Amino acid sequence: MRFLLLNHIQNAYQSLRSNRMRSYLTMLGVTIGVASITTILALSSGASKVVSDQVDALGGNIAVVRPGTGASDPLKNITSGPAQNFAASTLTDYDVSLIRMVPNVTQAAPLMLLSGTVRADSTAPENTPIVATTPELATVSNLKVRDGQFLDDTINENSAVIGAQLSVNIFGTESSIGKTFTIRGKTFTVIGVLERLDDPINYNNVDFDNAAIIGIISGKQLNQGISQIQQINVRSDSIATLSQAIIGINKKLTESHKGETDFTVLSGDQIAQPTSQLFFAIAGATAAIAGISLLVGGIGIMNIMLVSVSERTREIGIRKALGASNSDISAQFLIESLAISIGGGIAGFVVGYIVAFVISTFLTFDPILTWQIAGIAAAVSIVMGTIFGLYPAFRASRKDPIDSLREYS
């Protein structure tokens, strides 16, 4: 049996080698499909690791509360701005106060994302993050101030902290303490400039380098007195008590929301799931490309194998005349199909990582190489070769040896 398998592999190698260009072109469809899958998985894993490392760096005792059940399709929000995405947020100031009363919870910082234009000496780019929050955000999310101070309970409500890049965008310098800017006609005074983070991918979904941070009271004033809280960051007193704190948060909020679990409490790896809209868009587009490429590649494999069966009819007849069974003939052609598909899969895996590393030069994180991604690439290749190679293999095995020998005699 082992000798027969090695013989089939050798025959497949010789057959593919004798038609190199045809074999390479057939592999191309599988290569593109696997490369697309590998690229997005590598980049998504890299983004997940960035967020996961951030959570771990904060001590592992962080949880976040978000509106909704977490089951909605994120792709539908790609074209919407932050404020529209959470227009129906069910989290309120009262929920924040309830969470602060939960045993083992030491801090709770709400994040209210606003839409608006930040204007000063220059106008900030569109979609500049405007975050209304409380002083606890600095410690819960480990935000460090380079100049000045963060928000606290003693400052004027029209004070603000801004990111280093936003400071450059609207004032032309990172040293902007005491300068003023406006949002929706309301004037704010800069009391602090954050240190550069260079991590637009984070569990807060906020690029703090480009953000304007104002007090929650000011945020409500800019939103017609209504608080629309998109996230509440929670810190427990230790990692060991985080699970108990989450149980308490779920219980308190469920009671407050009249039995409705219209919120989600996330911790650990759950927080590390990439939520960037860019990655959802890339994932959707890549999935479509990969699906089309794999289908085209599979049809190409089937087509070439049918051509090969037709060209080698006499060979099939000779093998059967010498005692080869139908299963032997099927195995021979199925192994050739798998060789094409696996070859394309290996090339696609390598090309996918090359593309991922090229793309990462424009991002703030690197792609991640994991055995899971390699396993997915291998599985896709094997399944493709098997599915699209079965019919040609079956057709070859059903050929009559006498008719096969007679056809080219």
DRENDO-1510 file (C-alpha; in Angstrom, 1 decimal, always signed):
<recs>
REC; n; res; u; v; w
REC; 1; MET; +0.0; +0.0; +0.0 .
REC; 2; ARG; +2.8; +2.4; +0.9 .
REC; 3; PHE; +4.7; +1.5; -2.3 .
REC; 4; LEU; +1.5; +2.1; -4.3 .
REC; 5; LEU; +1.0; +5.5; -2.7 .
REC; 6; LEU; +4.5; +6.6; -3.4 .
REC; 7; ASN; +4.1; +5.4; -7.0 .
REC; 8; HIS; +0.9; +7.6; -7.4 .
REC; 9; ILE; +2.8; +10.6; -6.0 .
REC; 10; GLN; +5.7; +10.0; -8.4 .
REC; 11; ASN; +3.3; +9.7; -11.3 .
REC; 12; ALA; +1.5; +12.9; -10.3 .
REC; 13; TYR; +4.8; +14.7; -10.1 .
REC; 14; GLN; +5.9; +13.6; -13.5 .
REC; 15; SER; +2.5; +14.4; -15.0 .
REC; 16; LEU; +2.5; +18.0; -13.6 .
REC; 17; ARG; +6.1; +18.5; -14.5 .
REC; 18; SER; +5.5; +17.5; -18.1 .
REC; 19; ASN; +2.9; +20.3; -18.3 .
REC; 20; ARG; +4.5; +23.0; -16.1 .
REC; 21; MET; +2.8; +26.1; -17.5 .
REC; 22; ARG; -0.6; +24.5; -17.5 .
REC; 23; SER; -0.1; +23.4; -13.9 .
REC; 24; TYR; +1.1; +26.8; -12.7 .
REC; 25; LEU; -1.8; +28.6; -14.3 .
REC; 26; THR; -4.2; +26.1; -12.7 .
REC; 27; MET; -2.7; +26.7; -9.3 .
REC; 28; LEU; -3.1; +30.5; -9.7 .
REC; 29; GLY; -6.8; +30.6; -8.7 .
REC; 30; VAL; -6.2; +28.7; -5.5 .
REC; 31; THR; -3.1; +30.8; -4.8 .
REC; 32; ILE; -5.1; +34.1; -5.0 .
REC; 33; GLY; -7.9; +32.7; -2.8 .
REC; 34; VAL; -5.6; +31.3; -0.1 .
REC; 35; ALA; -3.5; +34.5; -0.2 .
REC; 36; SER; -6.6; +36.6; +0.4 .
REC; 37; ILE; -7.7; +34.5; +3.4 .
REC; 38; THR; -4.2; +34.5; +4.8 .
REC; 39; THR; -3.7; +38.2; +4.5 .
REC; 40; ILE; -6.9; +39.2; +6.4 .
REC; 41; LEU; -6.4; +36.5; +9.1 .
REC; 42; ALA; -2.8; +37.6; +9.7 .
REC; 43; LEU; -3.8; +41.3; +9.9 .
REC; 44; SER; -6.8; +40.6; +12.1 .
REC; 45; SER; -4.7; +38.5; +14.4 .
REC; 46; GLY; -2.2; +41.4; +14.6 .
REC; 47; ALA; -4.9; +43.9; +15.5 .
REC; 48; SER; -6.3; +41.5; +18.1 .
REC; 49; LYS; -2.9; +41.1; +19.7 .
REC; 50; VAL; -2.5; +44.8; +19.9 .
REC; 51; VAL; -5.8; +45.2; +21.8 .
REC; 52; SER; -5.1; +42.1; +23.9 .
REC; 53; ASP; -1.7; +43.4; +24.9 .
REC; 54; GLN; -3.3; +46.7; +25.9 .
REC; 55; VAL; -5.8; +44.9; +28.2 .
REC; 56; ASP; -3.0; +42.8; +29.7 .
REC; 57; ALA; -0.8; +45.9; +30.2 .
REC; 58; LEU; -3.6; +47.4; +32.3 .
REC; 59; GLY; -3.5; +44.5; +34.7 .
REC; 60; GLY; -6.1; +42.2; +33.3 .
REC; 61; ASN; -8.8; +43.6; +35.6 .
REC; 62; ILE; -10.6; +45.6; +33.0 .
REC; 63; ALA; -14.1; +45.1; +31.6 .
REC; 64; VAL; -16.2; +47.1; +29.2 .
REC; 65; VAL; -19.9; +47.6; +29.0 .
REC; 66; ARG; -21.4; +48.3; +25.5 .
REC; 67; PRO; -25.0; +48.8; +24.4 .
REC; 68; GLY; -26.7; +46.0; +22.5 .
REC; 69; THR; -26.4; +42.3; +22.7 .
REC; 70; GLY; -23.2; +42.1; +20.6 .
REC; 71; ALA; -24.9; +40.0; +18.0 .
REC; 72; SER; -25.5; +42.7; +15.4 .
REC; 73; ASP; -23.7; +42.6; +12.1 .
REC; 74; PRO; -20.9; +45.2; +12.2 .
REC; 75; LEU; -20.7; +45.4; +8.5 .
REC; 76; LYS; -23.9; +47.4; +8.3 .
REC; 77; ASN; -22.2; +50.3; +10.2 .
REC; 78; ILE; -19.3; +50.7; +7.9 .
REC; 79; THR; -20.6; +53.9; +6.2 .
REC; 80; SER; -21.9; +55.4; +9.4 .
REC; 81; GLY; -20.1; +57.8; +11.7 .
REC; 82; PRO; -19.6; +57.1; +15.4 .
REC; 83; ALA; -22.6; +59.0; +16.6 .
REC; 84; GLN; -24.9; +57.2; +14.1 .
REC; 85; ASN; -23.6; +53.8; +15.0 .
REC; 86; PHE; -24.8; +54.2; +18.6 .
REC; 87; ALA; -27.8; +56.4; +18.2 .
REC; 88; ALA; -30.0; +54.0; +20.1 .
REC; 89; SER; -27.6; +53.5; +23.0 .
REC; 90; THR; -29.3; +52.2; +26.1 .
REC; 91; LEU; -26.5; +53.1; +28.5 .
REC; 92; THR; -27.1; +56.2; +30.7 .
REC; 93; ASP; -25.5; +58.2; +33.5 .
REC; 94; TYR; -27.7; +56.2; +36.0 .
REC; 95; ASP; -26.1; +53.0; +34.7 .
REC; 96; VAL; -22.6; +54.4; +35.4 .
REC; 97; SER; -23.7; +55.3; +39.0 .
REC; 98; LEU; -25.1; +51.8; +39.5 .
REC; 99; ILE; -21.9; +50.2; +38.2 .
REC; 100; ARG; -19.8; +52.2; +40.7 .
REC; 101; MET; -21.9; +50.8; +43.5 .
REC; 102; VAL; -21.2; +47.1; +42.5 .
REC; 103; PRO; -18.9; +45.3; +45.0 .
REC; 104; ASN; -15.2; +45.0; +43.8 .
REC; 105; VAL; -15.6; +47.8; +41.2 .
REC; 106; THR; -13.1; +50.6; +41.9 .
REC; 107; GLN; -13.6; +52.8; +38.8 .
REC; 108; ALA; -16.1; +53.3; +36.0 .
REC; 109; ALA; -15.5; +55.7; +33.1 .
REC; 110; PRO; -18.2; +56.4; +30.5 .
REC; 111; LEU; -17.3; +57.2; +26.9 .
REC; 112; MET; -19.8; +59.4; +25.0 .
REC; 113; LEU; -18.8; +59.9; +21.4 .
REC; 114; LEU; -20.0; +63.0; +19.7 .
REC; 115; SER; -20.0; +64.3; +16.1 .
REC; 116; GLY; -18.9; +67.8; +15.3 .
REC; 117; THR; -16.2; +69.9; +13.9 .
REC; 118; VAL; -13.2; +71.0; +16.0 .
REC; 119; ARG; -12.1; +74.5; +15.0 .
REC; 120; ALA; -9.3; +76.8; +16.2 .
REC; 121; ASP; -6.5; +78.3; +14.1 .
REC; 122; SER; -7.2; +75.6; +11.6 .
REC; 123; THR; -10.1; +73.1; +11.3 .
REC; 124; ALA; -9.5; +69.5; +12.3 .
REC; 125; PRO; -10.1; +66.8; +9.8 .
REC; 126; GLU; -13.6; +65.3; +9.5 .
REC; 127; ASN; -14.5; +62.5; +11.9 .
REC; 128; THR; -12.2; +63.8; +14.6 .
REC; 129; PRO; -13.1; +61.9; +17.7 .
REC; 130; ILE; -14.8; +64.0; +20.4 .
REC; 131; VAL; -15.1; +62.1; +23.6 .
REC; 132; ALA; -17.1; +63.2; +26.6 .
REC; 133; THR; -16.0; +61.3; +29.8 .
REC; 134; THR; -15.0; +61.6; +33.4 .
REC; 135; PRO; -11.6; +61.9; +35.2 .
REC; 136; GLU; -11.5; +58.1; +35.8 .
REC; 137; LEU; -10.8; +57.5; +32.1 .
REC; 138; ALA; -7.2; +58.5; +32.5 .
REC; 139; THR; -6.4; +55.8; +35.0 .
REC; 140; VAL; -8.7; +53.1; +33.7 .
REC; 141; SER; -7.3; +53.4; +30.1 .
REC; 142; ASN; -3.8; +54.5; +31.2 .
REC; 143; LEU; -3.8; +57.8; +29.3 .
REC; 144; LYS; -0.7; +59.8; +30.1 .
REC; 145; VAL; -0.6; +63.6; +29.9 .
REC; 146; ARG; +2.5; +65.1; +28.3 .
REC; 147; ASP; +1.7; +68.8; +29.2 .
REC; 148; GLY; -0.8; +70.1; +31.6 .
REC; 149; GLN; -3.3; +67.9; +33.4 .
REC; 150; PHE; -6.3; +65.6; +32.7 .
REC; 151; LEU; -9.9; +66.4; +33.6 .
REC; 152; ASP; -10.8; +66.5; +37.2 .
REC; 153; ASP; -13.8; +67.5; +39.4 .
REC; 154; THR; -12.3; +70.9; +40.2 .
REC; 155; ILE; -11.8; +72.4; +36.7 .
REC; 156; ASN; -14.1; +74.5; +34.7 .
REC; 157; GLU; -16.6; +72.4; +32.6 .
REC; 158; ASN; -15.4; +74.2; +29.4 .
REC; 159; SER; -11.9; +72.7; +29.8 .
REC; 160; ALA; -10.6; +70.0; +27.5 .
REC; 161; VAL; -7.7; +67.6; +26.9 .
REC; 162; ILE; -6.6; +67.0; +23.4 .
REC; 163; GLY; -4.3; +64.5; +21.6 .
REC; 164; ALA; -0.9; +65.5; +20.4 .
REC; 165; GLN; -1.7; +65.2; +16.7 .
REC; 166; LEU; -5.0; +67.1; +17.1 .
REC; 167; SER; -3.0; +69.9; +18.8 .
REC; 168; VAL; -0.7; +70.0; +15.7 .
REC; 169; ASN; -3.7; +69.9; +13.3 .
REC; 170; ILE; -5.6; +72.9; +14.8 .
REC; 171; PHE; -2.8; +74.9; +16.5 .
REC; 172; GLY; +0.3; +74.0; +14.5 .
REC; 173; THR; +2.1; +72.9; +17.7 .
REC; 174; GLU; +2.0; +70.3; +20.4 .
REC; 175; SER; +2.4; +73.0; +23.1 .
REC; 176; SER; -1.2; +74.3; +23.2 .
REC; 177; ILE; -2.0; +74.7; +26.9 .
REC; 178; GLY; -4.3; +77.7; +27.4 .
REC; 179; LYS; -5.4; +77.9; +23.8 .
REC; 180; THR; -9.0; +77.7; +22.8 .
REC; 181; PHE; -11.1; +75.8; +20.2 .
REC; 182; THR; -14.8; +75.5; +19.5 .
REC; 183; ILE; -17.2; +72.6; +19.0 .
REC; 184; ARG; -20.7; +73.5; +17.7 .
REC; 185; GLY; -20.0; +77.1; +18.7 .
REC; 186; LYS; -19.1; +76.2; +22.3 .
REC; 187; THR; -15.6; +77.3; +23.3 .
REC; 188; PHE; -13.2; +75.0; +25.2 .
REC; 189; THR; -9.8; +75.8; +26.8 .
REC; 190; VAL; -7.0; +73.3; +26.5 .
REC; 191; ILE; -5.7; +72.2; +29.9 .
REC; 192; GLY; -3.8; +69.1; +28.8 .
REC; 193; VAL; -2.1; +67.5; +25.8 .
REC; 194; LEU; -1.8; +63.7; +25.8 .
REC; 195; GLU; +1.4; +61.7; +25.1 .
REC; 196; ARG; +1.4; +60.2; +21.7 .
REC; 197; LEU; +0.1; +56.6; +21.7 .
REC; 198; ASP; +0.3; +55.6; +18.1 .
REC; 199; ASP; -2.4; +53.0; +18.6 .
REC; 200; PRO; -5.6; +53.9; +16.6 .
REC; 201; ILE; -6.5; +50.2; +17.1 .
REC; 202; ASN; -7.5; +49.9; +20.7 .
REC; 203; TYR; -10.3; +48.6; +22.9 .
REC; 204; ASN; -11.9; +52.0; +23.2 .
REC; 205; ASN; -12.2; +52.4; +19.4 .
REC; 206; VAL; -10.9; +55.9; +19.8 .
REC; 207; ASP; -7.7; +57.4; +18.2 .
REC; 208; PHE; -6.6; +59.4; +21.2 .
REC; 209; ASP; -3.8; +61.1; +19.3 .
REC; 210; ASN; -6.4; +62.9; +17.3 .
REC; 211; ALA; -9.2; +63.2; +19.9 .
REC; 212; ALA; -10.7; +66.0; +21.9 .
REC; 213; ILE; -11.7; +64.9; +25.4 .
REC; 214; ILE; -14.3; +67.0; +27.3 .
REC; 215; GLY; -16.3; +66.5; +30.5 .
REC; 216; ILE; -19.5; +64.4; +30.4 .
REC; 217; ILE; -21.5; +67.5; +31.4 .
REC; 218; SER; -20.2; +69.5; +28.5 .
REC; 219; GLY; -20.9; +66.5; +26.2 .
REC; 220; LYS; -24.6; +66.4; +27.3 .
REC; 221; GLN; -24.9; +70.1; +26.7 .
REC; 222; LEU; -23.6; +69.6; +23.1 .
REC; 223; ASN; -26.2; +66.8; +22.7 .
REC; 224; GLN; -29.3; +68.7; +23.8 .
REC; 225; GLY; -28.9; +67.6; +27.4 .
REC; 226; ILE; -29.1; +63.9; +26.5 .
REC; 227; SER; -26.3; +61.4; +27.4 .
REC; 228; GLN; -25.7; +58.7; +24.7 .
REC; 229; ILE; -23.0; +56.6; +26.3 .
REC; 230; GLN; -21.4; +54.1; +23.9 .
REC; 231; GLN; -19.1; +52.4; +26.4 .
REC; 232; ILE; -18.3; +52.2; +30.1 .
REC; 233; ASN; -14.8; +51.2; +31.1 .
REC; 234; VAL; -14.8; +49.3; +34.4 .
REC; 235; ARG; -11.8; +48.4; +36.7 .
REC; 236; SER; -12.1; +45.9; +39.5 .
REC; 237; ASP; -9.9; +45.8; +42.5 .
REC; 238; SER; -8.1; +42.7; +41.2 .
REC; 239; ILE; -8.0; +40.1; +38.5 .
REC; 240; ALA; -9.5; +37.5; +40.9 .
REC; 241; THR; -12.5; +39.6; +41.6 .
REC; 242; LEU; -13.2; +40.7; +38.0 .
REC; 243; SER; -15.6; +37.8; +37.3 .
REC; 244; GLN; -17.6; +38.6; +40.5 .
REC; 245; ALA; -17.7; +42.3; +39.5 .
REC; 246; ILE; -19.1; +41.3; +36.0 .
REC; 247; ILE; -21.8; +39.2; +37.6 .
REC; 248; GLY; -22.8; +42.1; +39.8 .
REC; 249; ILE; -22.8; +44.5; +36.8 .
REC; 250; ASN; -25.0; +42.2; +34.8 .
REC; 251; LYS; -27.4; +41.8; +37.7 .
REC; 252; LYS; -27.6; +45.6; +38.5 .
REC; 253; LEU; -28.1; +46.7; +34.8 .
REC; 254; THR; -30.6; +43.9; +34.1 .
REC; 255; GLU; -32.7; +45.1; +37.0 .
REC; 256; SER; -32.4; +48.7; +36.0 .
REC; 257; HIS; -33.4; +47.9; +32.4 .
REC; 258; LYS; -36.6; +46.1; +33.5 .
REC; 259; GLY; -35.2; +42.7; +32.7 .
REC; 260; GLU; -33.9; +43.6; +29.3 .
REC; 261; THR; -30.3; +42.5; +28.6 .
REC; 262; ASP; -29.8; +45.3; +26.0 .
REC; 263; PHE; -26.1; +45.6; +26.9 .
REC; 264; THR; -23.0; +43.5; +26.8 .
REC; 265; VAL; -20.2; +43.1; +29.4 .
REC; 266; LEU; -16.9; +42.1; +27.8 .
REC; 267; SER; -13.6; +41.1; +29.4 .
REC; 268; GLY; -10.3; +39.5; +28.4 .
REC; 269; ASP; -10.1; +38.1; +24.9 .
REC; 270; GLN; -13.6; +39.3; +24.2 .
REC; 271; ILE; -12.4; +42.9; +24.4 .
REC; 272; ALA; -9.5; +42.0; +22.0 .
REC; 273; GLN; -11.8; +41.2; +19.1 .
REC; 274; PRO; -11.0; +43.7; +16.4 .
REC; 275; THR; -13.8; +46.3; +16.1 .
REC; 276; SER; -12.2; +48.7; +13.6 .
REC; 277; GLN; -14.7; +49.4; +10.8 .
REC; 278; LEU; -11.7; +49.3; +8.4 .
REC; 279; PHE; -11.1; +45.7; +9.2 .
REC; 280; PHE; -14.7; +44.7; +8.8 .
REC; 281; ALA; -14.7; +46.3; +5.3 .
REC; 282; ILE; -11.4; +44.5; +4.4 .
REC; 283; ALA; -12.7; +41.2; +5.8 .
REC; 284; GLY; -15.9; +41.5; +3.7 .
REC; 285; ALA; -14.1; +42.4; +0.5 .
REC; 286; THR; -11.4; +39.8; +1.0 .
REC; 287; ALA; -14.0; +37.1; +1.7 .
REC; 288; ALA; -15.7; +37.9; -1.6 .
REC; 289; ILE; -12.4; +37.9; -3.5 .
REC; 290; ALA; -11.3; +34.7; -1.8 .
REC; 291; GLY; -14.6; +32.9; -2.6 .
REC; 292; ILE; -14.6; +33.9; -6.2 .
REC; 293; SER; -10.9; +33.0; -6.6 .
REC; 294; LEU; -11.3; +29.6; -5.0 .
REC; 295; LEU; -14.4; +28.8; -7.1 .
REC; 296; VAL; -12.5; +29.8; -10.3 .
REC; 297; GLY; -9.5; +27.9; -9.1 .
REC; 298; GLY; -11.6; +24.8; -8.3 .
REC; 299; ILE; -13.2; +24.9; -11.7 .
REC; 300; GLY; -9.8; +25.2; -13.3 .
REC; 301; ILE; -8.6; +22.2; -11.4 .
REC; 302; MET; -11.6; +20.1; -12.5 .
REC; 303; ASN; -11.1; +21.3; -16.1 .
REC; 304; ILE; -7.4; +20.4; -16.3 .
REC; 305; MET; -8.0; +17.0; -14.6 .
REC; 306; LEU; -10.7; +16.2; -17.2 .
REC; 307; VAL; -8.3; +17.2; -20.0 .
REC; 308; SER; -5.7; +15.0; -18.3 .
REC; 309; VAL; -8.1; +12.0; -18.2 .
REC; 310; SER; -8.9; +12.5; -21.8 .
REC; 311; GLU; -5.2; +12.7; -22.8 .
REC; 312; ARG; -4.2; +9.6; -20.8 .
REC; 313; THR; -7.0; +7.3; -21.8 .
REC; 314; ARG; -4.6; +4.7; -23.2 .
REC; 315; GLU; -2.5; +4.9; -20.1 .
REC; 316; ILE; -5.6; +4.2; -18.0 .
REC; 317; GLY; -6.4; +1.2; -20.2 .
REC; 318; ILE; -2.9; -0.2; -19.9 .
REC; 319; ARG; -2.9; +0.1; -16.1 .
REC; 320; LYS; -6.3; -1.6; -15.9 .
REC; 321; ALA; -5.1; -4.4; -18.2 .
REC; 322; LEU; -2.2; -4.9; -15.9 .
REC; 323; GLY; -4.5; -5.3; -12.9 .
REC; 324; ALA; -5.1; -1.8; -11.5 .
REC; 325; SER; -8.4; -1.5; -9.8 .
REC; 326; ASN; -10.9; +1.4; -10.1 .
REC; 327; SER; -9.8; +2.7; -6.7 .
REC; 328; ASP; -6.2; +2.7; -7.9 .
REC; 329; ILE; -7.1; +4.8; -10.9 .
REC; 330; SER; -9.2; +7.2; -8.8 .
REC; 331; ALA; -6.4; +7.6; -6.3 .
REC; 332; GLN; -3.9; +8.4; -9.0 .
REC; 333; PHE; -5.9; +11.3; -10.4 .
REC; 334; LEU; -7.2; +12.5; -7.0 .
REC; 335; ILE; -3.6; +12.8; -5.8 .
REC; 336; GLU; -2.7; +14.9; -8.9 .
REC; 337; SER; -5.7; +17.2; -8.1 .
REC; 338; LEU; -4.5; +17.5; -4.5 .
REC; 339; ALA; -1.0; +18.2; -5.6 .
REC; 340; ILE; -2.2; +21.1; -7.7 .
REC; 341; SER; -4.4; +22.5; -4.9 .
REC; 342; ILE; -1.8; +22.0; -2.1 .
REC; 343; GLY; +0.9; +23.6; -4.3 .
REC; 344; GLY; -1.4; +26.6; -4.9 .
REC; 345; GLY; -2.2; +26.7; -1.2 .
REC; 346; ILE; +1.4; +26.8; -0.1 .
REC; 347; ALA; +2.2; +29.5; -2.6 .
REC; 348; GLY; -0.9; +31.4; -1.4 .
REC; 349; PHE; +0.1; +31.1; +2.2 .
REC; 350; VAL; +3.5; +32.6; +1.4 .
REC; 351; VAL; +2.2; +35.3; -0.8 .
REC; 352; GLY; -0.5; +36.2; +1.7 .
REC; 353; TYR; +2.0; +36.9; +4.4 .
REC; 354; ILE; +4.2; +38.9; +2.1 .
REC; 355; VAL; +1.1; +41.1; +1.2 .
REC; 356; ALA; +0.2; +41.3; +4.9 .
REC; 357; PHE; +3.7; +42.6; +5.8 .
REC; 358; VAL; +3.6; +45.1; +3.0 .
REC; 359; ILE; +0.2; +46.4; +4.1 .
REC; 360; SER; +1.4; +46.6; +7.7 .
REC; 361; THR; +4.0; +49.1; +6.8 .
REC; 362; PHE; +1.1; +51.6; +6.5 .
REC; 363; LEU; -0.4; +50.5; +9.8 .
REC; 364; THR; +0.6; +50.6; +13.4 .
REC; 365; PHE; +0.9; +46.9; +14.0 .
REC; 366; ASP; +2.4; +43.8; +12.4 .
REC; 367; PRO; +0.7; +40.7; +11.1 .
REC; 368; ILE; +0.8; +37.6; +13.2 .
REC; 369; LEU; +1.9; +34.1; +12.0 .
REC; 370; THR; +0.0; +31.3; +13.8 .
REC; 371; TRP; -0.5; +27.6; +13.3 .
REC; 372; GLN; -4.2; +28.2; +13.1 .
REC; 373; ILE; -3.8; +30.3; +10.0 .
REC; 374; ALA; -1.5; +27.7; +8.4 .
REC; 375; GLY; -4.1; +25.0; +9.3 .
REC; 376; ILE; -6.9; +27.0; +7.7 .
REC; 377; ALA; -4.8; +27.5; +4.5 .
REC; 378; ALA; -4.0; +23.8; +4.4 .
REC; 379; ALA; -7.6; +22.7; +5.0 .
REC; 380; VAL; -8.9; +25.0; +2.3 .
REC; 381; SER; -6.3; +23.6; -0.2 .
REC; 382; ILE; -7.1; +20.0; +0.7 .
REC; 383; VAL; -10.9; +20.5; +0.5 .
REC; 384; MET; -10.5; +22.3; -2.9 .
REC; 385; GLY; -8.4; +19.5; -4.3 .
REC; 386; THR; -10.7; +16.8; -3.1 .
REC; 387; ILE; -14.0; +18.3; -4.1 .
REC; 388; PHE; -13.0; +19.4; -7.6 .
REC; 389; GLY; -10.8; +16.3; -8.2 .
REC; 390; LEU; -13.5; +13.7; -7.3 .
REC; 391; TYR; -15.5; +13.9; -10.6 .
REC; 392; PRO; -12.4; +13.6; -12.9 .
REC; 393; ALA; -11.0; +10.8; -10.7 .
REC; 394; PHE; -14.4; +8.9; -10.8 .
REC; 395; ARG; -14.7; +9.4; -14.6 .
REC; 396; ALA; -11.2; +8.0; -15.1 .
REC; 397; SER; -11.9; +5.0; -12.9 .
REC; 398; ARG; -15.1; +4.1; -14.9 .
REC; 399; LYS; -13.3; +3.9; -18.2 .
REC; 400; ASP; -13.5; +0.5; -19.9 .
REC; 401; PRO; -9.9; -0.9; -20.4 .
REC; 402; ILE; -10.7; -2.5; -23.8 .
REC; 403; ASP; -12.3; +0.7; -25.1 .
REC; 404; SER; -9.4; +2.8; -23.7 .
REC; 405; LEU; -6.8; +0.6; -25.4 .
REC; 406; ARG; -8.8; +0.7; -28.7 .
REC; 407; GLU; -9.3; +4.5; -28.7 .
REC; 408; TYR; -5.7; +5.3; -29.7 .
REC; 409; SER; -4.6; +2.0; -31.2 .
</recs>
